[in-house]
Amino acid sequence: MSALLFRRLLVVVPLVLTGCSINQYQPSHFRFTTIVEKTEPGAGGWRAACIHATVINRSTLEPFLCKFGVEMPIATEETGFMSEALAQRIAADCANKALSDVIAAPASPLPGLVCTQFRNTFDGVLNRAVLGSRVTTRCEEKTSPIRVDF
């Protein structure tokens, strides 16, 4: 693992969420599907996962389904090839960092707006960890949604 990638992972290591009714994302929540095969040397390839996470409104206890896609390159010029296990770990660490940031300062008490804030925060954290990665509001057609109930 390159020193730069290692330093980036240290930045996104998940914080322990104390006093919250939310657990952490696990690498197994990110079941990536290869969308574009990596066939040439260097950067290339593309993988995606789909998450449907239940967010609970603390005041009404109503559930809200927060849906998002996670897309990452298979190899970049900066980090080189990333195994699926490494991609899963990075995605989980970045999701947990974003989750802790959003829980610390939610923009709204409404679950739908918290979901949007989480997706936007997760997108920024993930793209800083692996350039070119993104979190989307829609899932790739080839992916199968993974339900995450906290």
N, CA, C and O of each residue as an XYZ file, in Angstrom:
600
protein
N       0.855     -1.165      0.000
C       0.000      0.000      0.000
C       0.900      1.226      0.000
O       1.872      1.299      0.752
N       0.562      2.192     -0.857
C       1.392      3.389     -0.926
C       1.242      4.220      0.343
O       0.231      4.137      1.040
N       2.258      5.017      0.629
C       2.234      5.872      1.823
C       1.101      6.880      1.737
O       0.468      7.186      2.747
N       0.835      7.405      0.534
C      -0.240      8.378      0.361
C      -1.596      7.742      0.658
O      -2.420      8.336      1.355
N      -1.832      6.543      0.136
C      -3.098      5.853      0.403
C      -3.229      5.551      1.886
O      -4.311      5.704      2.451
N      -2.148      5.126      2.524
C      -2.181      4.846      3.958
C      -2.542      6.096      4.751
O      -3.355      6.039      5.673
N      -1.932      7.233      4.389
C      -2.247      8.501      5.079
C      -3.706      8.870      4.876
O      -4.363      9.340      5.805
N      -4.216      8.660      3.675
C      -5.623      8.971      3.413
C      -6.542      8.075      4.226
O      -7.571      8.532      4.723
N      -6.184      6.812      4.367
C      -7.012      5.916      5.178
C      -7.029      6.355      6.634
O      -8.054      6.237      7.306
N      -5.906      6.858      7.126
C      -5.871      7.341      8.501
C      -6.827      8.506      8.704
O      -7.404      8.658      9.781
N      -6.994      9.323      7.685
C      -7.892     10.471      7.785
C      -9.351     10.015      7.860
O     -10.166     10.664      8.515
N      -9.685      8.908      7.196
C     -11.079      8.495      7.130
C     -11.419      7.330      8.049
O     -12.494      6.742      7.928
N     -10.537      6.996      8.945
C     -10.839      5.930      9.895
C     -12.084      6.336     10.669
O     -12.164      7.462     11.160
N     -13.056      5.438     10.786
C     -14.328      5.812     11.408
C     -14.172      6.179     12.877
O     -13.397      5.579     13.622
N     -14.939      7.186     13.255
C     -14.986      7.593     14.648
C     -16.012      6.739     15.374
O     -16.975      6.273     14.766
N     -15.813      6.535     16.653
C     -16.777      5.771     17.437
C     -17.972      6.669     17.709
O     -17.830      7.784     18.209
N     -19.149      6.164     17.372
C     -20.357      6.957     17.543
C     -21.002      6.595     18.870
O     -21.705      5.589     18.973
N     -20.765      7.403     19.873
C     -21.330      7.130     21.185
C     -22.609      7.918     21.362
O     -22.730      9.044     20.880
N     -23.548      7.329     22.045
C     -24.802      8.003     22.320
C     -25.727      8.092     21.134
O     -26.703      8.840     21.185
N     -25.466      7.361     20.066
C     -26.311      7.418     18.888
C     -26.998      6.076     18.686
O     -26.506      5.032     19.113
N     -28.142      6.134     18.028
C     -28.866      4.894     17.753
C     -28.475      4.335     16.398
O     -29.251      3.608     15.778
N     -27.284      4.665     15.935
C     -26.829      4.230     14.623
C     -25.535      3.445     14.785
O     -24.617      3.879     15.481
N     -25.470      2.299     14.143
C     -24.240      1.515     14.126
C     -23.376      1.992     12.974
O     -23.702      2.971     12.301
N     -22.297      1.310     12.756
C     -21.392      1.710     11.690
C     -21.591      0.851     10.453
O     -22.050     -0.290     10.520
N     -21.224      1.448      9.309
C     -21.192      0.676      8.074
C     -20.043     -0.306      8.158
O     -18.992     -0.008      8.726
N     -20.251     -1.470      7.593
C     -19.244     -2.520      7.532
C     -18.800     -2.691      6.087
O     -19.572     -2.396      5.174
N     -17.579     -3.157      5.853
C     -17.147     -3.396      4.472
C     -18.110     -4.306      3.699
O     -18.300     -4.126      2.497
N     -18.703     -5.262      4.371
C     -19.617     -6.199      3.692
C     -20.888     -5.528      3.182
O     -21.590     -6.105      2.352
N     -21.198     -4.325      3.657
C     -22.351     -3.588      3.142
C     -22.121     -3.105      1.707
O     -23.072     -2.800      0.988
N     -20.866     -3.041      1.304
C     -20.527     -2.514     -0.017
C     -20.171     -3.687     -0.935
O     -19.000     -4.026     -1.106
N     -21.191     -4.290     -1.513
C     -21.007     -5.427     -2.431
C     -20.862     -4.868     -3.842
O     -21.842     -4.601     -4.537
N     -19.618     -4.706     -4.231
C     -19.335     -4.079     -5.513
C     -19.567     -5.031     -6.677
O     -19.313     -6.233     -6.595
N     -20.056     -4.449     -7.760
C     -20.225     -5.122     -9.037
C     -19.326     -4.398    -10.026
O     -19.294     -3.168    -10.056
N     -18.600     -5.150    -10.829
C     -17.768     -4.523    -11.850
C     -18.664     -4.027    -12.976
O     -19.415     -4.797    -13.574
N     -18.574     -2.741    -13.254
C     -19.364     -2.121    -14.317
C     -18.538     -2.054    -15.604
O     -19.039     -2.338    -16.692
N     -17.272     -1.676    -15.463
C     -16.346     -1.629    -16.596
C     -15.096     -2.394    -16.187
O     -14.428     -2.032    -15.219
N     -14.783     -3.442    -16.918
C     -13.585     -4.244    -16.635
C     -12.322     -3.411    -16.825
O     -12.273     -2.522    -17.676
N     -11.318     -3.704    -16.035
C      -9.999     -3.096    -16.219
C      -9.224     -3.991    -17.169
O      -8.900     -5.131    -16.835
N      -8.927     -3.473    -18.358
C      -8.282     -4.301    -19.377
C      -6.900     -3.802    -19.781
O      -6.115     -4.553    -20.360
N      -6.599     -2.553    -19.485
C      -5.327     -1.955    -19.883
C      -4.476     -1.681    -18.651
O      -5.016     -1.541    -17.554
N      -3.154     -1.600    -18.807
C      -2.308     -1.187    -17.683
C      -2.638      0.248    -17.276
O      -3.141      1.031    -18.081
N      -2.353      0.576    -16.037
C      -2.617      1.928    -15.536
C      -4.021      2.063    -14.979
O      -4.657      1.082    -14.595
N      -4.484      3.293    -14.944
C      -5.810      3.571    -14.387
C      -6.891      2.974    -15.284
O      -6.729      2.874    -16.500
N      -7.991      2.581    -14.656
C      -9.099      2.064    -15.444
C     -10.011      1.176    -14.640
O      -9.731      0.839    -13.489
N     -11.100      0.805    -15.263
C     -12.104     -0.035    -14.626
C     -13.001      0.769    -13.703
O     -12.648      1.857    -13.249
N     -14.168      0.204    -13.438
C     -15.152      0.906    -12.623
C     -16.008     -0.121    -11.896
O     -16.431     -1.118    -12.480
N     -16.261      0.135    -10.606
C     -17.108     -0.759     -9.807
C     -18.154      0.078     -9.096
O     -17.962      1.272     -8.864
N     -19.270     -0.567     -8.752
C     -20.352      0.161     -8.089
C     -21.063     -0.751     -7.095
O     -21.091     -1.972     -7.245
N     -21.635     -0.115     -6.077
C     -22.454     -0.808     -5.077
C     -23.710      0.027     -4.856
O     -23.732      1.219     -5.163
N     -24.743     -0.596     -4.328
C     -26.007      0.079     -4.073
C     -26.426     -0.189     -2.631
O     -26.466     -1.336     -2.188
N     -26.737      0.885     -1.905
C     -27.115      0.772     -0.498
C     -28.504      1.360     -0.298
O     -28.819      2.430     -0.820
N     -29.327      0.656      0.459
C     -30.612      1.162      0.938
C     -30.536      1.104      2.460
O     -30.685      0.041      3.063
N     -30.301      2.268      3.071
C     -30.117      2.342      4.522
C     -31.347      2.966      5.175
O     -31.861      3.978      4.700
N     -31.807      2.370      6.244
C     -32.948      2.896      6.975
C     -32.478      3.954      7.960
O     -31.593      3.715      8.782
N     -33.089      5.133      7.859
C     -32.830      6.226      8.788
C     -34.106      6.398      9.605
O     -35.201      6.445      9.045
N     -33.972      6.490     10.914
C     -35.133      6.636     11.793
C     -35.252      8.084     12.254
O     -34.292      8.678     12.747
N     -36.450      8.639     12.083
C     -36.740      9.962     12.619
C     -36.865      9.812     14.130
O     -37.772      9.131     14.608
N     -35.973     10.435     14.881
C     -35.943     10.245     16.339
C     -37.189     10.772     17.036
O     -37.551     10.262     18.096
N     -37.858     11.776     16.476
C     -39.025     12.311     17.163
C     -40.294     11.517     16.857
O     -41.135     11.344     17.739
N     -40.445     11.030     15.617
C     -41.661     10.283     15.272
C     -41.425      8.770     15.209
O     -42.381      7.996     15.164
N     -40.166      8.353     15.206
C     -39.751      6.955     15.064
C     -40.159      6.347     13.722
O     -40.202      5.127     13.571
N     -40.457      7.210     12.754
C     -40.793      6.726     11.418
C     -39.516      6.409     10.657
O     -38.545      7.162     10.729
N     -39.511      5.283      9.919
C     -38.327      4.951      9.115
C     -38.346      5.693      7.779
O     -39.410      6.005      7.244
N     -37.171      5.964      7.260
C     -36.998      6.582      5.954
C     -35.911      5.796      5.243
O     -34.855      5.542      5.822
N     -36.153      5.407      3.992
C     -35.178      4.634      3.242
C     -34.260      5.576      2.463
O     -34.686      6.235      1.515
N     -33.013      5.628      2.874
C     -31.990      6.471      2.241
C     -31.265      5.598      1.210
O     -30.541      4.671      1.573
N     -31.464      5.901     -0.065
C     -30.882      5.097     -1.145
C     -29.719      5.859     -1.768
O     -29.799      7.065     -2.004
N     -28.634      5.127     -2.028
C     -27.499      5.766     -2.702
C     -26.613      4.724     -3.367
O     -26.557      3.565     -2.957
N     -25.923      5.177     -4.405
C     -24.951      4.351     -5.097
C     -23.548      4.793     -4.719
O     -23.310      5.966     -4.434
N     -22.630      3.850     -4.719
C     -21.221      4.135     -4.437
C     -20.431      3.621     -5.632
O     -20.502      2.442     -5.977
N     -19.676      4.522     -6.260
C     -18.940      4.161     -7.465
C     -17.469      4.504     -7.280
O     -17.118      5.591     -6.820
N     -16.611      3.545     -7.650
C     -15.164      3.725     -7.472
C     -14.407      3.140     -8.659
O     -14.822      2.136     -9.237
N     -13.293      3.778     -9.015
C     -12.439      3.174    -10.034
C     -11.771      1.911     -9.481
O     -11.580      1.782     -8.271
N     -11.427      1.006    -10.351
C     -10.718     -0.207     -9.934
C      -9.227      0.106     -9.757
O      -8.566     -0.454     -8.882
N      -8.710      1.001    -10.593
C      -7.309      1.426    -10.466
C      -7.220      2.895    -10.840
O      -7.892      3.365    -11.757
N      -6.370      3.610    -10.103
C      -6.121      5.020    -10.419
C      -4.621      5.220    -10.592
O      -3.824      4.379    -10.176
N      -4.245      6.323    -11.202
C      -2.824      6.647    -11.341
C      -2.193      6.835     -9.962
O      -1.042      6.457     -9.742
N      -2.951      7.419     -9.039
C      -2.429      7.747     -7.719
C      -2.261      6.517     -6.822
O      -1.224      6.352     -6.180
N      -3.285      5.655     -6.778
C      -3.257      4.529     -5.844
C      -2.938      3.196     -6.494
O      -2.620      2.231     -5.799
N      -3.016      3.128     -7.801
C      -2.821      1.857     -8.476
C      -4.053      0.980     -8.337
O      -5.153      1.474     -8.090
N      -3.861     -0.332     -8.496
C      -4.965     -1.287     -8.414
C      -5.464     -1.385     -6.972
O      -4.671     -1.426     -6.031
N      -6.781     -1.421     -6.813
C      -7.391     -1.630     -5.493
C      -8.208     -2.911     -5.539
O      -9.106     -3.055     -6.369
N      -7.897     -3.829     -4.654
C      -8.695     -5.049     -4.564
C     -10.104     -4.682     -4.124
O     -10.334     -3.588     -3.608
N     -11.030     -5.584     -4.325
C     -12.404     -5.332     -3.880
C     -12.454     -5.167     -2.362
O     -13.196     -4.328     -1.852
N     -11.668     -5.966     -1.642
C     -11.647     -5.858     -0.175
C     -11.158     -4.476      0.272
O     -11.702     -3.906      1.217
N     -10.138     -3.935     -0.399
C      -9.656     -2.609     -0.047
C     -10.704     -1.551     -0.387
O     -10.925     -0.627      0.396
N     -11.348     -1.677     -1.541
C     -12.401     -0.738     -1.932
C     -13.539     -0.764     -0.908
O     -14.072      0.285     -0.546
N     -13.908     -1.958     -0.445
C     -14.968     -2.081      0.561
C     -14.560     -1.403      1.869
O     -15.370     -0.710      2.485
N     -13.327     -1.597      2.291
C     -12.844     -0.996      3.538
C     -12.828      0.525      3.420
O     -13.267      1.226      4.331
N     -12.323      1.033      2.301
C     -12.290      2.489      2.099
C     -13.708      3.048      2.088
O     -13.972      4.066      2.728
N     -14.628      2.397      1.369
C     -16.012      2.875      1.309
C     -16.648      2.886      2.697
O     -17.320      3.852      3.058
N     -16.445      1.832      3.476
C     -17.022      1.769      4.827
C     -16.412      2.846      5.724
O     -17.138      3.520      6.455
N     -15.110      3.013      5.678
C     -14.457      4.037      6.505
C     -14.946      5.434      6.138
O     -15.206      6.255      7.018
N     -15.070      5.705      4.842
C     -15.541      7.018      4.399
C     -17.009      7.234      4.777
O     -17.390      8.332      5.186
N     -17.825      6.199      4.643
C     -19.239      6.310      5.033
C     -19.359      6.598      6.524
O     -20.177      7.423      6.933
N     -18.567      5.939      7.324
C     -18.615      6.157      8.776
C     -18.116      7.542      9.159
O     -18.646      8.155     10.085
N     -17.107      8.040      8.459
C     -16.632      9.403      8.706
C     -17.733     10.402      8.358
O     -18.010     11.321      9.129
N     -18.350     10.221      7.211
C     -19.441     11.109      6.795
C     -20.611     11.028      7.770
O     -21.209     12.046      8.118
N     -20.931      9.828      8.204
C     -22.030      9.636      9.147
C     -21.748     10.357     10.456
O     -22.636     11.011     11.003
N     -20.538     10.248     10.961
C     -20.215     10.917     12.223
C     -20.256     12.437     12.063
O     -20.679     13.144     12.978
N     -19.819     12.943     10.907
C     -19.878     14.384     10.653
C     -21.325     14.875     10.606
O     -21.640     15.929     11.159
N     -22.194     14.125      9.958
C     -23.593     14.523      9.822
C     -24.317     14.428     11.163
O     -25.119     15.301     11.497
N     -24.044     13.387     11.925
C     -24.682     13.247     13.237
C     -24.248     14.374     14.165
O     -25.040     14.836     14.986
N     -23.010     14.817     14.045
C     -22.505     15.901     14.890
C     -23.191     17.232     14.582
O     -23.346     18.068     15.473
N     -23.600     17.431     13.342
C     -24.217     18.708     12.957
C     -25.236     18.487     11.843
O     -24.999     18.886     10.702
N     -26.375     17.851     12.160
C     -27.377     17.627     11.109
C     -27.972     18.957     10.644
O     -28.224     19.852     11.450
N     -28.191     19.070      9.347
C     -28.738     20.296      8.774
C     -30.235     20.418      9.049
O     -30.796     21.511      8.971
N     -30.875     19.308      9.367
C     -32.322     19.293      9.555
C     -32.700     18.088     10.400
O     -31.968     17.098     10.425
N     -33.839     18.156     11.100
C     -34.310     16.969     11.816
C     -35.041     15.988     10.893
O     -35.360     14.874     11.308
N     -35.307     16.387      9.656
C     -36.047     15.534      8.723
C     -35.124     14.482      8.111
O     -34.077     14.829      7.565
N     -35.495     13.201      8.192
C     -34.626     12.133      7.673
C     -34.251     12.290      6.202
O     -33.122     11.980      5.824
N     -35.169     12.762      5.370
C     -34.854     12.933      3.953
C     -33.740     13.941      3.728
O     -32.877     13.736      2.875
N     -33.756     15.017      4.481
C     -32.707     16.021      4.355
C     -31.398     15.538      4.976
O     -30.317     15.870      4.489
N     -31.495     14.757      6.043
C     -30.296     14.165      6.640
C     -29.673     13.181      5.653
O     -28.450     13.104      5.537
N     -30.508     12.434      4.948
C     -30.016     11.497      3.927
C     -29.252     12.257      2.844
O     -28.163     11.844      2.447
N     -29.813     13.354      2.369
C     -29.147     14.170      1.348
C     -27.829     14.727      1.879
O     -26.819     14.712      1.176
N     -27.837     15.214      3.108
C     -26.609     15.732      3.723
C     -25.567     14.620      3.837
O     -24.387     14.842      3.564
N     -25.999     13.427      4.238
C     -25.068     12.301      4.348
C     -24.471     11.964      2.980
O     -23.254     11.824      2.855
N     -25.320     11.832      1.951
C     -24.816     11.496      0.614
C     -23.790     12.522      0.143
O     -22.733     12.157     -0.373
N     -24.101     13.796      0.321
C     -23.184     14.854     -0.121
C     -21.872     14.814      0.658
O     -20.796     14.975      0.082
N     -21.965     14.599      1.964
C     -20.756     14.524      2.797
C     -19.938     13.293      2.438
O     -18.718     13.378      2.296
N     -20.600     12.149      2.291
C     -19.943     10.897      1.918
C     -19.244     11.063      0.570
O     -18.117     10.600      0.398
N     -19.901     11.719     -0.382
C     -19.314     11.935     -1.700
C     -17.990     12.686     -1.588
O     -17.004     12.301     -2.216
N     -17.962     13.747     -0.797
C     -16.731     14.521     -0.634
C     -15.622     13.737      0.035
O     -14.471     13.786     -0.398
N     -15.964     13.011      1.096
C     -14.964     12.228      1.832
C     -14.408     11.112      0.945
O     -13.197     10.894      0.909
N     -15.289     10.405      0.229
C     -14.861      9.292     -0.619
C     -13.985      9.776     -1.771
O     -12.981      9.140     -2.091
N     -14.354     10.892     -2.397
C     -13.565     11.390     -3.516
C     -12.193     11.890     -3.067
O     -11.232     11.827     -3.834
N     -12.094     12.387     -1.831
C     -10.762     12.763     -1.312
C      -9.915     11.521     -1.054
O      -8.695     11.566     -1.212
N     -10.537     10.424     -0.663
C      -9.796      9.185     -0.391
C      -9.351      8.506     -1.677
O      -8.215      8.042     -1.781
N     -10.253      8.448     -2.663
C      -9.945      7.824     -3.953
C     -10.484      8.746     -5.035
O     -11.686      8.780     -5.299
N      -9.587      9.484     -5.651
C      -9.963     10.455     -6.671
C     -10.784      9.783     -7.768
O     -10.406      8.739     -8.298
N     -11.908     10.402     -8.094
C     -12.777      9.867     -9.135
C     -13.954      9.086     -8.577
O     -14.898      8.795     -9.312
N     -13.923      8.739     -7.296
C     -15.042      8.023     -6.676
C     -16.206      8.984     -6.476
O     -16.027     10.200     -6.421
N     -17.393      8.415     -6.370
C     -18.557      9.276     -6.134
C     -19.685      8.512     -5.460
O     -19.774      7.286     -5.523
N     -20.538      9.292     -4.815
C     -21.762      8.773     -4.198
C     -22.909      9.424     -4.949
O     -22.951     10.646     -5.091
N     -23.831      8.616     -5.425
C     -24.905      9.095     -6.285
C     -26.274      8.848     -5.656
O     -26.412      8.056     -4.723
N     -27.270      9.533     -6.180
C     -28.641      9.323     -5.696
C     -29.278      8.100     -6.337
O     -30.283      7.589     -5.843
N     -28.697      7.629     -7.437
C     -29.228      6.458     -8.127
C     -28.161      5.367     -8.170
O     -26.961      5.639     -8.185
N     -28.629      4.148     -8.189
C     -27.721      3.005     -8.264
C     -27.570      2.547     -9.708
O     -28.502      2.653    -10.505
N     -26.395      2.042    -10.033
C     -26.162      1.437    -11.348
C     -27.131      0.268    -11.531
O     -27.420     -0.458    -10.579
N     -27.626      0.090    -12.744
C     -28.592     -0.975    -13.022
C     -28.051     -2.367    -12.716
O     -28.809     -3.244    -12.299
N     -26.759     -2.581    -12.914
C     -26.166     -3.911    -12.705
C     -26.008     -4.289    -11.233
O     -25.749     -5.450    -10.916
N     -26.163     -3.315    -10.329
C     -25.959     -3.596     -8.906
C     -27.233     -4.110     -8.259
O     -28.338     -3.856     -8.738
N     -27.062     -4.830     -7.172
C     -28.187     -5.293     -6.362
C     -28.159     -4.517     -5.053
O     -27.128     -4.465     -4.383
N     -29.297     -3.908     -4.683
C     -29.305     -3.135     -3.445
C     -29.042     -4.000     -2.215
O     -29.544     -5.118     -2.101
N     -28.252     -3.463     -1.310
C     -28.000     -4.104     -0.030
C     -28.746     -3.284      1.012
O     -28.531     -2.078      1.136
N     -29.610     -3.934      1.750
C     -30.399     -3.253      2.792
C     -29.574     -3.186      4.067
O     -29.074     -4.203      4.549
N     -29.435     -1.983      4.610
C     -28.700     -1.767      5.845
C     -29.672     -1.187      6.850
O     -30.095     -0.038      6.723
N     -30.027     -1.981      7.850
C     -30.913     -1.524      8.906
C     -30.094     -1.336     10.168
O     -29.486     -2.282     10.666
N     -30.077     -0.134     10.677
C     -29.280      0.160     11.863
C     -30.105     -0.026     13.104
O     -29.608      0.175     14.212
